Amino acid sequence: MLHFSASLTKLLGELKKLPGVGEKTALRLAFHLLKSPANVHALAESLVEVGSRVRFCSTCFGITEADPCHICTGDRDSALICVVEEPQDMLAIERSHSFKGRYHVLHGALSPLSGITPGQLKIRELMERLERGGCNEVILATNFTVEGEATALYLARLIKPLGIRITRLAHGIPLGSDLEYVDLATVQRAMEGRSEV
C-alpha cells in the first residue's frame, strides 16, 4: 500500500468528497495539479473567491454574487414563476432561452425515505412569494423522478387554493429517438400528454 504525504492525503480526501470522484479520479486530478504549481494556485484562488462571493439569492434562492440576483431584478415576467429543484436546473432552463419569467429554487425534492420533508425545502418562501400576489402562473419544473413527481403534486395542492394557474413541464419522447428504444413509462406519458396538431 502506498503512503502519501499528509498534505497529498488531505487533498485526495477533499477531492473524493466531490460527486463522481473516487479513489482513481482523485489520484489523477491530484497528480495533474502537482505537475503545474500555477494550476494549484489558480484553482485555490478561484475556490476561495467562489466561497466568499457566491451565495443564494434571497428571493429565488438561485446562485448569485449580487442579492437579489439579476433575474429577480431584471426585466423578466414577474407573473410567471418556474419552480425547480436545484440551481443547476435553473441554469439548464436558462440555456434553452425558452423562459422569460422568474424562478424559485427549492434546494431539493420531498423524499420521506431520505428524511427530506417540506420544512427542509424552500416551500414556505415560495408560498410567501405567491401570497404577496402578482403571480398568474407557476410552472412546476421538478425532475421526473418519484421524488420530483411527489414534490410537484404536493406543491400543486398547496398552490391551488390561491387561484393561480399551475402547469407542469411536458414530458415524453425525446427529439431524435426511435420509439422502439424508448422505455414503456415514457411512451405512456407521451401518449397521455399528446397534443392536437
N, CA, C and O of each residue as an XYZ file, in Angstrom:
788
protein
N       0.840     -1.181      0.000
C       0.000      0.000      0.000
C       0.887      1.247      0.000
O       1.851      1.341      0.761
N       0.542      2.203     -0.870
C       1.308      3.436     -0.963
C       0.951      4.380      0.170
O      -0.205      4.482      0.581
N       1.971      5.065      0.664
C       1.748      6.091      1.682
C       2.134      7.433      1.087
O       3.241      7.605      0.576
N       1.196      8.394      1.159
C       1.446      9.730      0.631
C       1.720     10.684      1.782
O       1.455     10.387      2.946
N       2.257     11.837      1.417
C       2.483     12.874      2.431
C       1.139     13.296      3.015
O       0.093     13.052      2.414
N       1.167     13.919      4.164
C      -0.062     14.335      4.847
C      -0.868     15.308      3.995
O      -2.095     15.221      3.943
N      -0.176     16.245      3.321
C      -0.894     17.235      2.514
C      -1.535     16.601      1.286
O      -2.645     16.974      0.906
N      -0.851     15.648      0.663
C      -1.416     14.968     -0.504
C      -2.587     14.073     -0.076
O      -3.594     13.989     -0.778
N      -2.453     13.419      1.052
C      -3.546     12.593      1.579
C      -4.770     13.449      1.867
O      -5.900     13.048      1.591
N      -4.533     14.631      2.424
C      -5.645     15.552      2.704
C      -6.309     15.996      1.399
O      -7.537     16.036      1.313
N      -5.504     16.330      0.380
C      -6.045     16.736     -0.923
C      -6.882     15.605     -1.528
O      -7.980     15.848     -2.030
N      -6.375     14.390     -1.483
C      -7.129     13.244     -2.011
C      -8.461     13.080     -1.285
O      -9.486     12.806     -1.910
N      -8.440     13.247      0.016
C      -9.668     13.145      0.801
C     -10.685     14.204      0.406
O     -11.879     13.918      0.313
N     -10.217     15.427      0.174
C     -11.125     16.509     -0.229
C     -11.670     16.281     -1.635
O     -12.851     16.520     -1.889
N     -10.824     15.824     -2.540
C     -11.272     15.560     -3.918
C     -12.320     14.449     -3.955
O     -13.269     14.513     -4.737
N     -12.150     13.433     -3.110
C     -13.102     12.309     -3.089
C     -14.475     12.715     -2.553
O     -15.445     11.978     -2.731
N     -14.570     13.866     -1.907
C     -15.869     14.359     -1.432
C     -16.725     14.901     -2.563
O     -17.937     15.056     -2.418
N     -16.076     15.191     -3.706
C     -16.813     15.710     -4.855
C     -17.639     14.595     -5.492
O     -17.206     13.443     -5.511
N     -18.831     14.923     -6.018
C     -19.669     13.883     -6.625
C     -18.991     13.254     -7.839
O     -18.446     13.952     -8.694
N     -19.034     11.953     -7.898
C     -18.474     11.213     -9.025
C     -16.971     11.039     -8.984
O     -16.389     10.516     -9.935
N     -16.330     11.461     -7.914
C     -14.871     11.343     -7.812
C     -14.530     10.248     -6.813
O     -14.795     10.363     -5.617
N     -13.937      9.186     -7.338
C     -13.494      8.091     -6.488
C     -11.989      8.153     -6.294
O     -11.352      9.164     -6.590
N     -11.436      7.070     -5.798
C     -10.006      6.992     -5.494
C      -9.137      7.267     -6.723
O      -8.217      8.083     -6.665
N      -9.430      6.587     -7.832
C      -8.594      6.730     -9.032
C      -8.684      8.131     -9.622
O      -7.667      8.713     -9.998
N      -9.891      8.674     -9.705
C     -10.056     10.020    -10.253
C      -9.387     11.048     -9.360
O      -8.763     11.985     -9.857
N      -9.507     10.890     -8.061
C      -8.855     11.816     -7.124
C      -7.336     11.789     -7.324
O      -6.690     12.836     -7.343
N      -6.780     10.600     -7.471
C      -5.336     10.478     -7.716
C      -4.942     11.155     -9.024
O      -3.952     11.885     -9.071
N      -5.705     10.918    -10.078
C      -5.411     11.502    -11.384
C      -5.458     13.026    -11.309
O      -4.579     13.701    -11.845
N      -6.489     13.577    -10.640
C      -6.605     15.030    -10.501
C      -5.461     15.601     -9.670
O      -4.885     16.628    -10.029
N      -5.133     14.944     -8.568
C      -4.062     15.426     -7.694
C      -2.723     15.449     -8.422
O      -1.974     16.420     -8.316
N      -2.420     14.389     -9.157
C      -1.140     14.349     -9.863
C      -1.109     15.348    -11.017
O      -0.051     15.890    -11.338
N      -2.251     15.594    -11.638
C      -2.318     16.618    -12.682
C      -2.008     17.994    -12.080
O      -1.251     18.775    -12.656
N      -2.597     18.278    -10.926
C      -2.353     19.557    -10.261
C      -0.894     19.699     -9.843
O      -0.321     20.785     -9.933
N      -0.297     18.605     -9.388
C       1.098     18.650     -8.931
C       2.083     18.934    -10.070
O       3.180     19.438     -9.827
N       1.703     18.618    -11.300
C       2.578     18.872    -12.442
C       2.749     20.365    -12.708
O       3.753     20.784    -13.284
N       1.771     21.165    -12.288
C       1.849     22.600    -12.531
C       1.422     23.373    -11.290
O       0.228     23.525    -11.034
N       2.382     23.856    -10.525
C       2.042     24.625     -9.318
C       1.172     25.844     -9.620
O       0.382     26.254     -8.770
N       1.301     26.433    -10.813
C       0.462     27.581    -11.184
C      -1.015     27.181    -11.210
O      -1.880     27.961    -10.814
N      -1.297     25.960    -11.680
C      -2.679     25.469    -11.706
C      -3.223     25.314    -10.288
O      -4.393     25.597    -10.031
N      -2.371     24.866     -9.372
C      -2.793     24.692     -7.973
C      -3.186     26.042     -7.385
O      -4.219     26.158     -6.725
N      -2.371     27.056     -7.621
C      -2.650     28.381     -7.067
C      -3.906     28.987     -7.701
O      -4.729     29.579     -7.002
N      -4.056     28.842     -9.020
C      -5.239     29.390     -9.708
C      -6.511     28.707     -9.209
O      -7.526     29.367     -8.985
N      -6.456     27.385     -9.036
C      -7.618     26.644     -8.543
C      -7.938     27.068     -7.110
O      -9.101     27.287     -6.769
N      -6.918     27.182     -6.284
C      -7.132     27.580     -4.887
C      -7.751     28.975     -4.806
O      -8.677     29.198     -4.027
N      -7.246     29.906     -5.602
C      -7.782     31.271     -5.611
C      -9.236     31.297     -6.049
O     -10.055     31.989     -5.445
N      -9.565     30.540     -7.104
C     -10.955     30.556     -7.589
C     -11.892     29.883     -6.590
O     -13.044     30.297     -6.461
N     -11.431     28.865     -5.888
C     -12.264     28.228     -4.864
C     -12.538     29.176     -3.702
O     -13.659     29.247     -3.198
N     -11.508     29.902     -3.282
C     -11.680     30.869     -2.195
C     -12.625     31.982     -2.635
O     -13.491     32.407     -1.869
N     -12.459     32.456     -3.874
C     -13.311     33.532     -4.390
C     -14.771     33.090     -4.472
O     -15.667     33.829     -4.065
N     -15.009     31.908     -4.986
C     -16.385     31.389     -5.064
C     -16.966     31.250     -3.666
O     -18.118     31.612     -3.428
N     -16.181     30.733     -2.757
C     -16.652     30.553     -1.385
C     -17.017     31.846     -0.685
O     -17.919     31.868      0.152
N     -16.322     32.928     -1.022
C     -16.592     34.199     -0.340
C     -17.594     35.084     -1.071
O     -18.227     35.933     -0.443
N     -17.757     34.906     -2.392
C     -18.608     35.823     -3.157
C     -19.951     35.241     -3.571
O     -20.940     35.972     -3.626
N     -20.013     33.963     -3.860
C     -21.251     33.373     -4.370
C     -22.141     32.962     -3.202
O     -21.684     32.359     -2.231
N     -23.417     33.303     -3.320
C     -24.402     32.964     -2.287
C     -25.743     32.724     -2.958
O     -25.846     32.756     -4.184
N     -26.767     32.483     -2.154
C     -28.100     32.274     -2.702
C     -28.874     33.574     -2.699
O     -28.808     34.348     -1.745
N     -29.611     33.809     -3.778
C     -30.475     34.979     -3.889
C     -31.547     34.886     -2.800
O     -32.108     33.814     -2.572
N     -31.828     35.987     -2.139
C     -32.815     35.986     -1.056
C     -34.250     35.913     -1.577
O     -35.180     35.722     -0.793
N     -34.444     36.063     -2.892
C     -35.786     35.993     -3.478
C     -36.048     34.628     -4.102
O     -37.013     33.954     -3.744
N     -35.183     34.217     -5.042
C     -35.431     32.965     -5.782
C     -34.584     31.798     -5.283
O     -34.884     30.646     -5.598
N     -33.542     32.068     -4.520
C     -32.622     31.064     -3.977
C     -31.740     30.408     -5.029
O     -31.220     29.312     -4.818
N     -31.574     31.089     -6.174
C     -30.590     30.675     -7.162
C     -29.226     31.191     -6.730
O     -29.129     31.954     -5.769
N     -28.174     30.783     -7.426
C     -26.834     31.238     -7.063
C     -26.570     32.608     -7.679
O     -26.988     32.891     -8.802
N     -25.872     33.449     -6.927
C     -25.619     34.809     -7.382
C     -24.453     35.411     -6.610
O     -24.053     34.901     -5.564
N     -23.916     36.503     -7.141
C     -22.941     37.308     -6.401
C     -23.605     38.572     -5.888
O     -23.143     39.165     -4.914
N     -24.700     38.996     -6.543
C     -25.448     40.186     -6.118
C     -26.803     39.731     -5.590
O     -27.437     38.854     -6.176
N     -27.240     40.314     -4.505
C     -28.521     39.912     -3.910
C     -29.473     41.103     -3.871
O     -29.140     42.123     -3.267
N     -30.639     41.008     -4.493
C     -31.160     39.896     -5.274
C     -30.437     39.740     -6.613
O     -29.730     40.642     -7.063
N     -30.630     38.587     -7.232
C     -29.903     38.243     -8.459
C     -30.404     39.059     -9.651
O     -31.420     39.749     -9.561
N     -29.681     38.971    -10.765
C     -30.032     39.737    -11.964
C     -31.360     39.288    -12.576
O     -32.019     40.079    -13.251
N     -31.763     38.044    -12.355
C     -33.054     37.575    -12.887
C     -34.196     38.177    -12.080
O     -35.204     38.596    -12.648
N     -34.047     38.222    -10.767
C     -35.104     38.778     -9.912
C     -35.240     40.289    -10.050
O     -36.324     40.833     -9.840
N     -34.160     40.968    -10.399
C     -34.215     42.423    -10.532
C     -34.319     42.872    -11.983
O     -34.550     44.049    -12.258
N     -34.148     41.938    -12.909
C     -34.145     42.284    -14.326
C     -35.539     42.442    -14.901
O     -36.545     42.368    -14.195
N     -35.561     42.658    -16.185
C     -36.805     42.881    -16.915
C     -37.404     41.537    -17.337
O     -37.448     41.204    -18.522
N     -37.860     40.780    -16.348
C     -38.450     39.465    -16.592
C     -39.917     39.515    -16.198
O     -40.335     40.408    -15.461
N     -40.697     38.562    -16.686
C     -42.127     38.488    -16.379
C     -42.316     37.983    -14.948
O     -42.153     36.793    -14.678
N     -42.661     38.893    -14.034
C     -42.810     38.514    -12.629
C     -44.108     37.768    -12.359
O     -44.301     37.246    -11.261
N     -45.006     37.708    -13.347
C     -46.265     36.981    -13.184
C     -46.098     35.497    -13.464
O     -47.045     34.727    -13.310
N     -44.909     35.090    -13.873
C     -44.625     33.709    -14.245
C     -43.441     33.212    -13.430
O     -42.331     33.728    -13.564
N     -43.673     32.209    -12.585
C     -42.604     31.656    -11.743
C     -42.415     30.182    -12.067
O     -43.365     29.399    -12.049
N     -41.181     29.820    -12.362
C     -40.820     28.438    -12.646
C     -40.130     27.862    -11.410
O     -39.111     28.387    -10.962
N     -40.686     26.790    -10.865
C     -40.152     26.162     -9.657
C     -39.273     24.983    -10.058
O     -39.722     24.071    -10.752
N     -38.012     25.008     -9.616
C     -37.066     23.937     -9.918
C     -36.493     23.382     -8.620
O     -36.600     24.004     -7.563
N     -35.885     22.208     -8.715
C     -35.314     21.579     -7.522
C     -33.988     22.194     -7.114
O     -33.788     22.495     -5.937
N     -33.079     22.388     -8.058
C     -31.712     22.812     -7.745
C     -31.282     23.969     -8.647
O     -31.848     24.148     -9.725
N     -30.291     24.757     -8.225
C     -29.813     25.864     -9.061
C     -29.368     25.423    -10.454
O     -29.551     26.163    -11.421
N     -28.790     24.236    -10.569
C     -28.355     23.776    -11.888
C     -29.537     23.513    -12.829
O     -29.380     23.579    -14.048
N     -30.727     23.213    -12.270
C     -31.925     23.055    -13.100
C     -32.323     24.403    -13.692
O     -32.733     24.492    -14.850
N     -32.197     25.440    -12.886
C     -32.473     26.802    -13.349
C     -31.529     27.165    -14.495
O     -31.956     27.750    -15.490
N     -30.270     26.825    -14.362
C     -29.289     27.116    -15.409
C     -29.605     26.349    -16.691
O     -29.406     26.873    -17.787
N     -30.095     25.116    -16.568
C     -30.453     24.326    -17.751
C     -31.591     24.991    -18.513
O     -31.564     25.049    -19.743
N     -32.581     25.489    -17.800
C     -33.703     26.169    -18.457
C     -33.231     27.481    -19.083
O     -33.647     27.825    -20.189
N     -32.376     28.204    -18.392
C     -31.853     29.456    -18.936
C     -31.065     29.228    -20.222
O     -31.149     30.036    -21.147
N     -30.311     28.150    -20.293
C     -29.531     27.852    -21.501
C     -30.432     27.622    -22.705
O     -30.010     27.828    -23.842
N     -31.678     27.194    -22.465
C     -32.598     26.932    -23.580
C     -33.160     28.214    -24.184
O     -33.706     28.182    -25.287
N     -33.040     29.332    -23.489
C     -33.570     30.633    -23.926
C     -35.064     30.568    -24.222
O     -35.561     31.303    -25.075
N     -35.782     29.691    -23.521
C     -37.205     29.498    -23.793
C     -38.109     30.038    -22.695
O     -39.332     29.961    -22.812
N     -37.530     30.581    -21.636
C     -38.327     31.025    -20.493
C     -37.969     32.465    -20.163
O     -36.794     32.805    -20.029
N     -38.981     33.308    -20.031
C     -38.754     34.738    -19.784
C     -39.312     35.197    -18.440
O     -39.413     36.399    -18.190
N     -39.675     34.255    -17.575
C     -40.207     34.603    -16.266
C     -39.121     34.569    -15.204
O     -37.935     34.744    -15.484
N     -39.564     34.340    -13.982
C     -38.655     34.271    -12.846
C     -38.655     32.860    -12.267
O     -39.431     32.008    -12.700
N     -37.799     32.617    -11.303
C     -37.602     31.274    -10.768
C     -37.820     31.215     -9.265
O     -37.864     32.229     -8.568
N     -37.955     29.971     -8.796
C     -37.884     29.685     -7.369
C     -37.199     28.325     -7.236
O     -37.675     27.329     -7.781
N     -36.083     28.288     -6.512
C     -35.298     27.064     -6.342
C     -35.627     26.456     -4.980
O     -35.478     27.113     -3.950
N     -36.070     25.211     -4.981
C     -36.462     24.529     -3.740
C     -35.277     23.996     -2.946
O     -35.376     23.841     -1.728
N     -34.176     23.718     -3.601
C     -32.990     23.095     -2.999
C     -33.292     21.676     -2.537
O     -32.989     21.283     -1.410
N     -33.902     20.919     -3.452
C     -34.167     19.515     -3.188
C     -35.578     19.138     -3.579
O     -36.320     19.932     -4.157
N     -35.926     17.918     -3.253
C     -37.267     17.383     -3.515
C     -37.690     16.570     -2.299
O     -36.853     16.060     -1.554
N     -38.982     16.458     -2.114
C     -39.504     15.684     -0.996
C     -39.060     14.230     -1.104
O     -39.175     13.617     -2.166
N     -38.563     13.692     -0.026
C     -38.136     12.304     -0.004
C     -38.211     11.783      1.429
O     -37.214     11.803      2.151
N     -39.387     11.319      1.841
C     -39.539     10.837      3.220
C     -38.542      9.742      3.593
O     -38.088      9.681      4.736
N     -38.201      8.879      2.637
C     -37.252      7.800      2.928
C     -35.857      8.339      3.242
O     -35.103      7.725      3.997
N     -35.518      9.494      2.658
C     -34.224     10.117      2.927
C     -34.328     11.174      4.015
O     -33.341     11.834      4.341
N     -35.520     11.336      4.576
C     -35.716     12.304      5.647
C     -35.876     13.744      5.179
O     -35.753     14.666      5.985
N     -36.151     13.957      3.891
C     -36.324     15.314      3.372
C     -37.812     15.656      3.394
O     -38.610     15.081      2.653
N     -38.162     16.594      4.253
C     -39.550     16.992      4.463
C     -39.781     18.398      3.903
O     -38.819     19.081      3.552
N     -41.037     18.844      3.814
C     -41.317     20.191      3.295
C     -40.578     21.293      4.047
O     -40.193     22.295      3.445
N     -40.375     21.126      5.343
C     -39.689     22.144      6.129
C     -38.223     22.319      5.769
O     -37.626     23.339      6.112
N     -37.627     21.341      5.079
C     -36.224     21.428      4.698
C     -36.033     22.053      3.317
O     -34.906     22.329      2.907
N     -37.126     22.274      2.610
C     -37.069     22.883      1.283
C     -37.542     24.326      1.366
O     -38.033     24.759      2.408
N     -37.401     25.064      0.293
C     -37.802     26.480      0.251
C     -39.271     26.624     -0.156
O     -39.617     27.488     -0.960
N     -40.124     25.773      0.405
C     -41.559     25.791      0.085
C     -42.257     26.941      0.801
O     -43.084     27.624      0.197
N     -41.949     27.164      2.046
C     -42.572     28.272      2.792
C     -42.282     29.599      2.097
O     -43.168     30.443      1.971
N     -41.043     29.783      1.647
C     -40.658     31.005      0.960
C     -41.412     31.166     -0.363
O     -41.783     32.277     -0.742
N     -41.635     30.050     -1.060
C     -42.415     30.091     -2.302
C     -43.840     30.541     -2.009
O     -44.374     31.413     -2.695
N     -44.449     29.953     -1.000
C     -45.828     30.302     -0.667
C     -45.936     31.772     -0.253
O     -46.916     32.436     -0.590
N     -44.950     32.278      0.467
C     -44.947     33.695      0.844
C     -44.882     34.585     -0.388
O     -45.566     35.607     -0.447
N     -44.065     34.209     -1.379
C     -43.974     34.974     -2.628
C     -45.313     34.980     -3.346
O     -45.760     36.019     -3.832
N     -45.944     33.829     -3.412
C     -47.215     33.716     -4.133
C     -48.335     34.464     -3.415
O     -49.185     35.078     -4.061
N     -48.341     34.415     -2.089
C     -49.392     35.084     -1.319
C     -49.288     36.607     -1.404
O     -50.277     37.306     -1.185
N     -48.099     37.127     -1.722
C     -47.941     38.573     -1.903
C     -48.653     39.056     -3.172
O     -48.909     40.249     -3.333
N     -48.965     38.124     -4.060
C     -49.692     38.466     -5.283
C     -48.772     38.787     -6.447
O     -47.552     38.849     -6.298
N     -49.378     38.989     -7.605
C     -48.634     39.343     -8.812
C     -48.247     38.170     -9.675
O     -47.745     38.363    -10.782
N     -48.466     36.956     -9.201
C     -48.118     35.768     -9.987
C     -49.400     35.175    -10.582
O     -50.370     34.921     -9.868
N     -49.385     34.960    -11.900
C     -50.535     34.371    -12.593
C     -50.360     32.884    -12.884
O     -51.341     32.151    -13.014
N     -49.099     32.440    -12.985
C     -48.842     31.030    -13.330
C     -47.577     30.541    -12.652
O     -46.565     31.240    -12.598
N     -47.660     29.321    -12.135
C     -46.497     28.636    -11.578
C     -46.233     27.403    -12.435
O     -47.107     26.555    -12.613
N     -45.020     27.320    -12.957
C     -44.611     26.149    -13.734
C     -43.827     25.241    -12.793
O     -42.799     25.641    -12.247
N     -44.313     24.028    -12.610
C     -43.622     23.057    -11.753
C     -42.628     22.285    -12.624
O     -43.016     21.412    -13.400
N     -41.364     22.614    -12.486
C     -40.314     22.020    -13.315
C     -39.406     21.127    -12.474
O     -38.189     21.115    -12.659
N     -40.011     20.377    -11.544
C     -39.230     19.418    -10.764
C     -38.874     18.240    -11.664
O     -39.486     18.047    -12.714
N     -37.898     17.465    -11.255
C     -37.439     16.335    -12.062
C     -38.527     15.271    -12.185
O     -39.438     15.198    -11.361
N     -38.417     14.457    -13.216
C     -39.390     13.392    -13.451
C     -38.934     12.102    -12.770
O     -38.771     11.055    -13.398
N     -38.737     12.227    -11.459
C     -38.406     11.097    -10.599
C     -39.564     10.934     -9.621
O     -40.470     11.767     -9.585
N     -39.539      9.875     -8.835
C     -40.595      9.675     -7.840
C     -40.628     10.871     -6.884
O     -41.703     11.365     -6.545
N     -39.452     11.336     -6.451
C     -39.381     12.465     -5.534
C     -39.854     13.760     -6.197
O     -40.582     14.547     -5.592
N     -39.435     13.971     -7.443
C     -39.846     15.167     -8.169
C     -41.336     15.216     -8.416
O     -41.960     16.269     -8.290
N     -41.912     14.069     -8.770
C     -43.359     13.994     -9.001
C     -44.125     14.230     -7.704
O     -45.144     14.920     -7.697
N     -43.634     13.656     -6.608
C     -44.288     13.851     -5.308
C     -44.225     15.320     -4.898
O     -45.188     15.860     -4.355
N     -43.100     15.955     -5.159
C     -42.942     17.372     -4.827
C     -43.885     18.225     -5.660
O     -44.512     19.146     -5.137
N     -43.991     17.931     -6.939
C     -44.897     18.687     -7.817
C     -46.350     18.525     -7.363
O     -47.099     19.501     -7.332
N     -46.746     17.323     -7.018
C     -48.113     17.079     -6.550
C     -48.374     17.816     -5.236
O     -49.437     18.409     -5.056
N     -47.415     17.779     -4.330
C     -47.545     18.472     -3.046
C     -47.696     19.983     -3.264
O     -48.560     20.621     -2.664
N     -46.845     20.544     -4.128
C     -46.904     21.979     -4.403
C     -48.217     22.365     -5.076
O     -48.803     23.399     -4.756
N     -48.676     21.533     -6.004
C     -49.935     21.827     -6.695
C     -51.084     21.909     -5.691
O     -51.941     22.786     -5.798
N     -51.104     21.014     -4.736
C     -52.156     21.039     -3.711
C     -52.068     22.279     -2.831
O     -53.097     22.811     -2.413
N     -50.861     22.745     -2.545
C     -50.694     23.954     -1.739
C     -51.090     25.215     -2.507
O     -51.701     26.124     -1.945
N     -50.742     25.261     -3.780
C     -50.937     26.474     -4.587
C     -52.365     26.617     -5.098
O     -52.862     27.733     -5.247
N     -53.023     25.502     -5.366
C     -54.359     25.529     -5.965
C     -55.341     26.475     -5.263
O     -56.043     27.213     -5.955
N     -55.429     26.493     -3.922
C     -56.377     27.399     -3.263
C     -56.101     28.887     -3.508
O     -56.973     29.721     -3.264
N     -54.901     29.228     -3.985
C     -54.574     30.628     -4.249
C     -55.153     31.120     -5.575
O     -55.109     32.314     -5.870
N     -55.694     30.203     -6.369
C     -56.295     30.584     -7.647
C     -55.280     30.902     -8.729
O     -55.603     31.574     -9.709
N     -54.068     30.430     -8.561
C     -53.004     30.649     -9.547
C     -52.970     29.449    -10.496
O     -53.095     28.303    -10.063
N     -52.801     29.722    -11.787
C     -52.683     28.649    -12.772
C     -51.419     27.844    -12.472
O     -50.351     28.411    -12.240
N     -51.553     26.518    -12.478
C     -50.424     25.620    -12.199
C     -50.200     24.757    -13.425
O     -51.124     24.093    -13.895
N     -48.973     24.761    -13.951
C     -48.644     23.913    -15.092
C     -47.423     23.073    -14.746
O     -46.688     23.377    -13.806
N     -47.220     22.020    -15.514
C     -46.097     21.105    -15.321
C     -45.356     21.028    -16.640
O     -45.985     21.055    -17.697
N     -44.047     20.933    -16.607
C     -43.292     20.755    -17.843
C     -43.804     19.534    -18.595
O     -44.159     18.522    -17.990
N     -43.837     19.639    -19.902
C     -44.235     18.495    -20.717
C     -43.145     17.431    -20.642
O     -41.970     17.743    -20.447
N     -43.540     16.202    -20.796
C     -42.562     15.130    -20.809
C     -43.022     14.057    -21.776
O     -44.217     13.872    -22.004
N     -42.077     13.372    -22.324
C     -42.405     12.352    -23.305
C     -41.173     11.887    -24.043
O     -40.087     11.788    -23.472
N     -41.352     11.608    -25.304
C     -40.299     11.009    -26.113
C     -39.308     12.082    -26.565
O     -39.714     13.083    -27.155
N     -38.018     11.888    -26.296
C     -37.014     12.881    -26.691
C     -36.918     13.024    -28.207
O     -37.114     12.061    -28.948
N     -36.616     14.223    -28.646
C     -36.432     14.509    -30.054
C     -35.296     13.666    -30.614
O     -34.233     13.568    -30.001
N     -35.512     13.055    -31.778
C     -34.479     12.266    -32.425
C     -34.385     10.830    -31.959
O     -33.459     10.119    -32.350
N     -35.331     10.376    -31.122
C     -35.247      8.993    -30.629
C     -36.196      8.086    -31.409
O     -37.164      8.551    -32.010
N     -35.906      6.800    -31.390
C     -36.756      5.799    -32.031
C     -37.682      5.209    -30.981
O     -37.249      4.882    -29.876
N     -38.957      5.073    -31.328
C     -39.948      4.559    -30.385
C     -39.575      3.201    -29.817
O     -39.833      2.917    -28.647
N     -38.967      2.362    -30.646
C     -38.670      1.007    -30.182
C     -37.666      0.982    -29.030
O     -37.592     -0.006    -28.298
N     -36.887      2.066    -28.860
C     -35.871      2.098    -27.810
C     -36.281      2.906    -26.579
O     -35.523      2.994    -25.613
N     -37.471      3.491    -26.614
C     -37.935      4.325    -25.504
C     -38.620      3.444    -24.465
O     -39.366      2.529    -24.816
N     -38.366      3.721    -23.180
C     -38.949      2.901    -22.122
C     -40.474      3.050    -22.089
O     -41.019      4.049    -22.559
N     -41.152      2.046    -21.528
C     -42.607      1.993    -21.538
C     -43.268      3.144    -20.788
O     -44.298      3.656    -21.227
N     -42.692      3.553    -19.672
C     -43.276      4.644    -18.888
C     -43.240      5.950    -19.676
O     -44.184      6.737    -19.614
N     -42.158      6.185    -20.417
C     -42.053      7.404    -21.216
C     -43.059      7.386    -22.358
O     -43.679      8.408    -22.653
N     -43.226      6.243    -22.999
C     -44.222      6.127    -24.074
C     -45.621      6.371    -23.509
O     -46.435      7.052    -24.131
N     -45.895      5.815    -22.332
C     -47.209      6.008    -21.706
C     -47.448      7.485    -21.407
O     -48.532      7.995    -21.690
N     -46.468      8.181    -20.844
C     -46.613      9.605    -20.539
C     -46.789     10.420    -21.813
O     -47.584     11.359    -21.844
N     -46.060     10.072    -22.852
C     -46.185     10.779    -24.127
C     -47.581     10.591    -24.706
O     -48.153     11.530    -25.259
N     -48.128      9.400    -24.586
C     -49.463      9.117    -25.102
C     -50.518      9.896    -24.307
O     -51.458     10.443    -24.884
N     -50.357      9.941    -22.987
C     -51.307     10.660    -22.141
C     -51.235     12.171    -22.359
O     -52.251     12.858    -22.251
N     -50.054     12.690    -22.663
C     -49.871     14.129    -22.803
C     -49.877     14.595    -24.255
O     -49.391     15.686    -24.552
N     -50.414     13.792    -25.155
C     -50.409     14.177    -26.563
C     -51.198     15.461    -26.779
O     -52.112     15.777    -26.017
N     -50.832     16.203    -27.838
C     -51.499     17.453    -28.155
C     -51.971     17.459    -29.604
O     -51.464     16.722    -30.449
N     -52.942     18.300    -29.861
C     -53.510     18.377    -31.209
C     -52.544     19.095    -32.146
O     -51.865     20.041    -31.747
N     -52.488     18.638    -33.392
C     -51.588     19.228    -34.392
C     -52.366     20.171    -35.287
O     -51.794     20.772    -36.197
